[in-house]
């Protein structure tokens, strides 16, 4: 009888965790917060649930409550790097913000795996620290021309930064010719914000023109079919490994439960389901 009760409790926790993750992936942050609170009510020492709650509250602008959630995670696990990093990020934001619109879209890392010349990453120029602090790796971003600059905005139209000039001019010219692109936050670490961009449609008039030529400068990095992350000499040259304080969407984790609080790891939601 005791075994059956324990099994039901574990099942409840697993199902609610999966539900919280799916709601977050869909951008339904109010609902995600409620589910994580339900988990905490039954499992008051669940560090991951507090981290997920902190993330959901951050997304809807309830920063003081988010700090409390991350603070509780640190109280339970003083070395928890996720809570530490997010508390540091929240320190750059005001005490409270207007509630953000629900439904910020997440893009799957798999959609950015493509043939050479069609996918690349770039470091944002002139990043807006307050706005980027509210973003998460994997969030969809939009590319918009503003005079002679290619601006990056959130899905809600908030300015995040600019594509470096050389790449920006190239992409704007291709966009004028009919090309279409998808983009998402790939990496966050303070002022170092990187965006991954993929050519999703090539207009016939642009046939033979690479969006991300191999000889491009250091400001952006082309990708090939080898995978979303390239563990080679190129990665070392660009100092891509920046430790636990950075947030990489194009990373992989064997322990989904430990890292899913960031909602950034490819395939985690499928493994949990």
C-alpha positions in Angstrom: 0.0 0.0 0.0 2.8 2.4 0.9 4.6 1.4 -2.3 1.5 2.3 -4.4 1.2 5.7 -2.7 4.9 6.4 -3.4 4.4 5.4 -7.0 1.4 7.7 -7.3 3.4 10.6 -5.8 6.3 10.0 -8.3 3.9 9.8 -11.2 2.3 13.1 -10.1 5.7 14.8 -10.0 6.8 13.4 -13.4 3.5 14.4 -15.1 3.4 17.9 -13.6 7.1 18.4 -14.5 6.4 17.4 -18.1 3.4 19.7 -18.1 5.4 22.7 -16.8 8.1 22.2 -19.4 5.6 21.9 -22.3 3.8 25.1 -21.1 7.1 26.9 -21.0 8.0 25.7 -24.5 4.7 27.1 -25.7 5.3 30.4 -24.0 2.3 30.0 -21.6 4.1 31.4 -18.7 1.2 32.1 -16.4 0.1 28.5 -16.6 3.7 27.3 -16.2 4.1 29.3 -13.0 0.8 27.8 -11.6 1.9 24.2 -12.4 5.3 24.7 -10.8 3.7 26.2 -7.7 1.5 23.0 -7.5 4.7 20.9 -7.7 6.3 23.0 -4.9 3.2 22.6 -2.7 3.8 18.8 -2.7 7.6 18.8 -3.0 8.8 21.9 -1.1 12.5 21.0 -1.7 12.3 20.7 -5.5 15.1 23.0 -6.6 14.3 22.5 -10.3 10.6 23.5 -9.8 11.8 26.8 -8.0 14.1 27.5 -11.0 11.3 26.9 -13.5 9.0 29.1 -11.4 11.6 31.8 -11.4 11.9 31.6 -15.1 8.1 31.8 -15.7 7.8 34.8 -13.3 10.6 36.6 -15.0 8.9 36.1 -18.4 5.7 37.8 -17.1 7.6 40.6 -15.5 7.1 39.7 -11.9 10.7 40.2 -11.0 10.5 40.4 -7.2 8.7 37.1 -7.1 11.1 35.6 -9.5 14.0 36.7 -7.2 12.2 34.9 -4.3 11.9 31.7 -6.3 15.5 31.7 -7.4 16.5 32.7 -3.8 14.7 29.6 -2.5 16.5 27.5 -5.0 19.8 28.8 -3.8 18.7 28.3 -0.2 18.1 24.6 -1.0 21.2 24.3 -3.2 23.8 27.1 -2.5 25.9 26.0 -5.5 23.1 26.0 -8.0 24.5 27.8 -11.0 21.2 28.3 -12.7 19.7 30.2 -9.8 22.9 32.2 -9.3 23.1 33.3 -13.0 19.4 34.3 -13.1 19.6 36.3 -9.9 22.5 38.1 -11.4 20.5 38.8 -14.6 17.5 40.0 -12.6 19.8 42.5 -10.8 20.0 44.4 -14.0 16.3 44.8 -14.3 13.9 47.1 -12.4 11.9 46.0 -9.4 8.8 45.3 -11.5 7.8 45.5 -15.2 4.5 45.5 -17.1 3.3 42.0 -17.8 4.7 40.8 -21.1 2.4 39.3 -23.7 2.1 35.5 -23.5 3.1 33.3 -26.4 6.7 34.2 -27.1 7.7 31.6 -29.7 10.5 29.1 -29.2 12.3 27.8 -32.2 13.7 24.2 -32.4 17.4 24.0 -32.7 16.9 21.2 -35.3 15.4 23.7 -37.8 18.8 25.5 -37.9 20.8 22.5 -39.0 21.3 23.1 -42.7 23.8 22.9 -45.6 26.8 25.1 -45.7 26.1 28.8 -46.5 22.5 28.9 -45.3 22.9 29.1 -41.5 25.2 31.2 -39.3 25.6 32.9 -35.9 26.5 36.5 -35.3 27.3 38.6 -32.2 24.8 41.4 -31.7 26.1 44.9 -32.0 24.8 47.6 -29.7 22.8 45.1 -27.5 20.0 46.5 -25.3 21.0 45.0 -22.0 17.6 45.5 -20.3 15.8 43.9 -23.2 18.2 41.0 -23.8 18.1 40.2 -20.0 14.5 39.3 -20.5 15.3 36.9 -23.3 16.2 33.2 -23.2 18.3 31.1 -25.5 15.9 29.6 -28.1 13.6 32.6 -28.2 12.5 33.6 -31.7 13.7 37.0 -32.9 12.8 39.1 -35.9 15.1 40.8 -38.5 14.0 44.3 -39.6 15.6 46.8 -41.8 16.0 50.3 -40.3 17.7 52.6 -42.8 21.0 51.0 -43.5 21.0 48.8 -40.4 19.5 45.3 -39.9 17.9 45.5 -36.5 17.1 42.5 -34.3 13.8 42.6 -32.3 11.9 40.3 -30.0 8.7 38.7 -31.2 6.9 41.6 -29.5 8.8 44.2 -31.4 11.3 45.2 -28.7 14.7 46.4 -29.9 17.5 43.9 -28.9 20.5 45.0 -31.0 21.9 45.1 -34.5 23.5 42.6 -36.9 27.1 43.6 -37.5 27.3 45.9 -40.5 29.0 43.7 -43.1 26.7 40.7 -42.6 23.7 43.1 -42.1 24.3 44.7 -45.5 24.6 41.3 -47.2 21.4 39.9 -45.6 19.4 43.1 -46.4 20.4 42.9 -50.0 19.3 39.2 -50.2 16.1 40.0 -48.4 15.4 42.8 -50.9 15.9 40.1 -53.6 13.2 37.9 -52.0 15.1 35.7 -49.5 13.5 34.9 -46.2 15.2 34.1 -42.8 14.3 32.7 -39.4 16.4 33.7 -36.3 16.6 32.9 -32.6 18.8 33.7 -29.6 21.6 31.2 -29.6 23.7 32.4 -26.6 23.4 34.8 -23.7 26.2 35.9 -21.4 25.9 39.5 -20.2 26.7 41.8 -23.1 27.7 38.8 -25.3 24.4 38.0 -27.1 24.6 35.8 -30.2 21.8 35.2 -32.7 21.6 32.2 -35.1 20.0 32.9 -38.5 18.8 30.5 -41.2 17.8 31.1 -44.8 14.4 29.5 -45.0 13.6 30.6 -48.6 15.9 31.5 -51.4 14.3 33.5 -54.2 15.1 32.1 -57.7 16.7 35.5 -58.5 19.3 34.9 -55.7 20.2 31.4 -56.8 23.9 30.7 -56.2 24.3 33.4 -53.7 25.3 32.2 -50.2 23.9 34.0 -47.2 26.9 33.0 -45.1 29.9 32.5 -47.4 32.8 30.4 -45.9 35.3 33.3 -46.2 33.2 35.6 -44.0 34.8 37.5 -41.2 34.9 36.6 -37.6 31.7 38.5 -36.7 29.6 35.6 -37.7 30.0 31.9 -38.0 28.6 29.6 -40.7 27.2 26.2 -39.9 27.2 22.9 -41.9 25.4 19.6 -41.7 27.9 18.5 -39.0 25.4 19.7 -36.4 24.3 22.7 -34.5 27.4 22.7 -32.4 30.9 22.2 -33.9 33.4 21.0 -31.4 36.6 21.8 -33.3 39.5 24.2 -33.6 37.1 26.9 -34.9 35.2 26.8 -31.7 38.3 27.2 -29.7 39.5 30.2 -31.8 36.2 31.9 -31.2 36.2 31.3 -27.4 32.8 29.7 -27.5 33.3 27.8 -24.3 32.5 30.4 -21.6 31.6 28.3 -18.6 28.5 27.8 -16.6 27.7 31.5 -16.5 26.8 31.5 -20.1 23.5 30.3 -21.6 23.8 28.3 -24.8 20.7 27.1 -26.7 22.8 25.0 -29.1 24.1 22.8 -26.2 23.1 19.3 -25.3 22.4 17.9 -21.9 22.2 14.3 -20.8 20.3 15.3 -17.7 17.1 17.1 -18.9 15.7 17.6 -15.4 18.8 19.4 -14.2 18.9 21.9 -17.2 15.4 22.1 -18.5 14.7 25.2 -16.3 16.3 27.2 -19.0 14.1 25.6 -21.7 17.0 25.7 -24.1 18.3 22.2 -24.8 17.4 20.5 -28.0 15.3 17.4 -27.6 14.7 17.7 -23.9 11.0 18.2 -24.3 10.8 15.1 -26.5 12.8 13.0 -24.1 10.5 14.0 -21.2 7.4 13.1 -23.3 
